[in-house]
Amino acid sequence: MVEYSSHDWTKNTDDAIVVASDIGIQLEVNKSKVIFTNPKTLKQETVDVSRLVRVFVNNRDDLKRSVK
């Protein structure tokens, strides 16, 4: 298994897309962000989608959490 840092992860998501399946809109992962309200702090947070992909892959590969 290869660990990826947040510095080089976007090169691994160049061809990844985000799809709004109900309306068919596609967005490039490296140009997309998720904006949400953190339920613990009630503050608005912004996260790059490519970082979410990295966290998902690392958690799944390390078996740290149940990732579906």
N, C-alpha and C positions, 0 to 999 in steps of 0.2 A: 504494500500500500504506500502511496506517495502522499505526503502531507502538503497541502497548498496553503500558502500564506495569503492574506488579503491583498498583498501587493501584486501578486501575479495571477490571481484567480480569474480575472476578466478575460485573459487570453484563452481560458478553457470554456468560456461561455459565449464566444463570438457568434456561434451559429444558433444559440438558444433563443427561443421566443416565448413571450407571454401571450396567451390566447384568451380572449373573452369569448368563451364557447357559445354563449347564447346569441351573440351578434357578429361573431367572426372577426373581430378586430385583433390584429397581431402587432405586438410591440417588441423591439429588440431588448433583450435582458440587460445588456450593458448600458442601455440608455434609460432604464426604468427604475423607479423607486416606489416603495410602499410607504404611505403616510397613514399613521394610525394613532389612536389614543391608547397609551399604555394603561392597562387596567389597574396596575399597582400604584402608579404615580399620578394618573389622570392627566399627564402631559402629552402633548403631541410629539411623536417620534417619526423620524425618517430613516429608512434603511434601503440600501441598494439591493435590488433583486439578485444581482450576482453574488452578493454576500450571503443571502438566504440560501442560494444553491450550494455555496461552499459549506455552510453550517449543516445543511441537510446531508450532504455527501459524507462529511467527516463524522457526523453523529451516527449515520447508518453503518458506515464502515467500521467504526470503533465500537459499535454495539453499546453506546452509552445510554441511548434512550430508545424507546419504541417509536420508530418513525414510520409512518404509513404513507 
